[in-house]
Amino acid sequence: MSFLRPESAASHSSHDPHLTALTVEQANRLRELVREYHARRGNSVTVDGDTVHSARGTQALYNVAELCRRAEPCAWAGIVEHHFNALDAGTRSAESGTASGSAVGAEDIRRSVYLRLVPDDAFPAEALSSFSYARHVATGLLEVLALDLPDSVRLLGDQDVAGAGLEELRAAGRANLVEEPVDYDVTRTDSGAIQHLVSGASMFVASKALVLDDVARSLTGRELPDDGALFTVPSRHFLVFHPLEDASAVGAINDLAAFGLGAHQDNPGPLSPRIYWWHRGVVSCLTEIDDATMSFSVVPPDELMTILRRLNGAG
């Protein structure tokens, strides 16, 4: 039984590694325009990679980057101003509803909150203290709460969570995540392994890995097997999983490794190129990344290796 050791594929040299819709030069100009917008309003922010960090939370730059990509450079400043004006208006509306404690405001929060997966390095050191409630899922992944507003998705900070109640928000966020619509397809790879591909325009597709048992039941009509499932969440718009039920599991590991690495590099909203094992509600990371050589190794834990040997022998 052997696993491929995929080397890191060369990134698109002309494209920014975080905002892949733009070149490096264009992405840096966009970040500077965002800094200038907030500075004019007296807001202290850090613009890092694909995210704006402030004391009130984080805001992603993917959507505004896509808008700028389609526009002339002379229009970018206006696009940035319009985009963040809309985000700020939505945030003020949500905060006023929470602060008022009104039934309508509370119901709006419950209807709009989602559990969300983000990379475990999503927050710079200076912002970590504002998201102390975030839950470590596995190497590369954090679970946070996000508010899905009409014009934006905003991560909730400790102050937001304290006002509404962490457990209530998590329960509502889980229920909303389960109900979020997605596209679904099933493919058989060259290795013979079945891949269940979950995708869509929603910002929460990959986050459905947090409710993988519900996802599998809803989409396939079957429960996940006792041995669990392998999955990868390369970007916010993709979740690919393989139930562990026959000898094709070994091939599935290599297939998921290749898909995860490629999709992580080539899609907006990169999340993690790693492979994970979902087992009875617990997620374990199978991928080790050597930052010095930028190479990936698949190293299943002993318990999973025992399962793989059994399935391989049965096949």
N, C-alpha and C positions, 0 to 999 in steps of 0.2 A: 504494500500500500504506500503510495507516494503522492506528494502534493507538489504542484508547480511552485516555483519561487519567482513570482513576477517582479521584474525590475521596473523601477519607476519610468513610465513613458515620458519622453521629452514633451515639455509643455509647449504651447504655441508661443514662440519667442516674441511675437509682436503683440500678443494680447496680455493684458494685466491678469495676474494669477487669481485675483479676487473678484474683479469685475470683468468677466471674460467677454462681455459685449463691447468693451473698449480696449484700445491700445494702452500701453503703460503710460504714455504721455497724456492721452485723453483722460484716463482715470485719475491721474495726479491733478489735472486741471479741475476735474469735477470735485475732487476732495477739497481743493483750495476754495472753490466757489461755495461749497457747503460751509466751510469754516468761516468765510467772510459773511455769509448770511447770518449765522448764529452770533458772530461777533458784533454785527450791527445792532442786534437786539439785546446785547449784554448777556448772552448765554455762554457759559463755560462748557465747551464740549471737546471731546477727543474724536477725531476722525481717523479710524484705523482699518485698513483693508477694505471691507465692504460694509462697515457699520459706523454709525454715529453714536457715541456714548455720552450720556449726561447724567446728572443726578436724578432725573426723572425717568430714566430707562434707556433703551436703545432703539435705534431706527435703522432699518436696512437701506442700502443704497441701490439695490438691484433694479427696482422699478424706475427710479429716476435715471439710472445709467442707461436703461433701455430707451427711455424717452429721448435722452440726449443723443444716443447713437443715431436716431432717426431724424435729428434736426441739424440745422446749420450751427456751427460753433457760436455765431453771434447771438443765437437765441438761448444759449445754455443758462445764462444768468437768470433770465426770466422764467425758464422751466424750473430751476432750483427754487426760486422764490415762490412760485405758485405751488409747487409740490409740498414744500415744508410749511407754507401757510395753511394748506389743507390739513396736513398732519397735526399741526399745533391746534387748529380749530377742533379737530376730532378728539384730541387728547383733553382739551379743556372741557368739552361736552361730557366726556366719560367721567372726568374727575368731579365735575359739578354734580353729576348724578350720584356718584358714590358718597360725596360729602353731604348731600342733602338727606341721605338715608331714605329717600322716598321709595315706595313700592315699585314704581315704574323704573327708577334708576337701578335698583337692586336686580330687578328682573332682566333689564337690559344687560347688566354685567354677566349674569348667569347664562344668558343666551349667547353671549359673544365671547366668552372665555374658552380657551382651548389649552390642553396640554401640548407642549411643543418640544421637539428635540432640537438642540443647538450643539455646535461643536464645543468640546470641553475647554477650548481656549477662546471662546467667543467674547469673554470679558477681559479687558486689560486689568492689571493689578489694581489700579485706582478705582475701578468700578465694582470689584468683587464684593465689597462690603455692602453694596446696595442690592445684592441678589443672594443673600445668605440662605434663603429658603430653597435654592436650586438643588435638585437631587442628582447625584452622580449615578448614571445608569450603567455604564461600562466605559472602558478606555475609549476616548474620543467623543463621548456623548453625555450631555446633561439634559435633564428634564426641567423645563421652566413653564411658566404660565404666560399666555399671550392673549391680548385682547384684539379681536378681529373687528376693526372699525371700518366704516364705509370706504375710506380712502387709504387705509394703512393697516398694518399689523404691528402692534406695540407690545413689547415685552413688559410684564408687570414687575415692578421693583418691590422691595420689602415694605415700603410705605403703602403701596396699593394693596398688598396682600394683607397687611395688618388691619386695614380698614374693613375688608370684606370677609376675612377668615380663610386661612390656608386650606383646611380640610374641605370646607364648603366649595371653595374655588376649584380644588383638585377634582372633587366629585363631579362638578358641573363641567369642568374641562374635559374629563374623561368621557362623559356622556356625549358631549358635542363632538368630540373626536371620533367616536364610534359611528356617529350618524353622518359625518362628512362624506359627501359623494365622491367617488373616484372612478377611473377607468380600470378595466381588468382584462388581462389576457393570459393565456397559458401557452408556453412554447416548450418544445423538446430540443435540447441542444445536441451537438454532434456527439457528445459523450453518452447520450441516452438519458440524461437527467431532465426532469420536468422542472421548469421555472415558472413560478407564478408572479407575473409582472403587474404591479399596482402603480398607476401613474395618474397624472392630471395636472390641471392648472392651479389647484389649491395649494396654499402655502403649507398645508398640514399633511400632505400625502405621506412623506417619510415618517412623520410623527406617529402614524398608525402602527409602527413597530411597537409602540408602547402598549397597544391593545391587540397584539398579533393573534391571540386566540380568538377574539371576537371577529377580527378581519377574516381569518381563515374560515370560520363557521359561516359567516355571512356570504362570502364570495364563492366558496367551494361546496358549501352544504355539508361539510364534514368537520369533525373536531380534529385538532392537531394530534398526531400520534403521541404516545407516552414519552417517546424519546425526544420530542420537540421538533424544532425546525431551525435551519440555517437561514440567515438573511443578510442583506446588505442595504444600506441607505446612503448611496453616494451623493445625492442631492435632495433638496427639500421636495422635489417633484417625483421621486422614485423610491419604491420599496419593492425589492425582489426577494422572494423566499422559496425555500425548498423543504417540504416536510421530510423528516427522517423516517422512511418506511421501507426502503429496499437498498440493494447494493449500488444503486446509482448515486448514493450520497457522496462517495469519494470524487466522482466526476463533477458533482454539483459544487463541491468546494472550489475546484479549479475554475469552473464556469463563473461562479459568483465573484471570485477574485479578479478575473479578467474584466467582467462587467463593471464591478465596483470601481476599479481603478480608472477605466476609460470614462465612465459616466461622471465620476468626480471631477475629472479635468475638463470635461467638455460641456458642462451644463451650469446654468445659473443657480445660485444658492447652494454651493458645495457643502456637504455635511461631513461624511466620512467615507474613505475608500475601503475601510476594513470589512471583514466578515465577522458576523456574530452568531451565537447560538442561543436561541430562546428555549428554555427548559423549565417548565412548571412556573412560569412567571419571572424567572431570573434570567438576565442577559449576561453572557460571557463573551469577551473579545477573543478571537482566534488569531488575529494578525499582529505580528511584531514588525515595527518599522525601524530600520537602522537609518537615523538621520544623517549619519556621516556619509554613507554610501547611497542613500535614498533607495534602498532595496526593501522588499516586503518578504516576510516569511510567514507561512501558516503553521501555527503551533497549537493544535487542539489540546485541551486539558485531558488528563488521564481518563476521566469518566467518559468523555466523548470518544476518545480513541477506543475504549472498550466497546462502545456502541457501534462504531464504524467497523471494527473487526467482526463483530457479530453479524451486522448487516451484510458485509462483504462475503463472509463465509456462507451465509444463508443463500446468497445470490449464486 
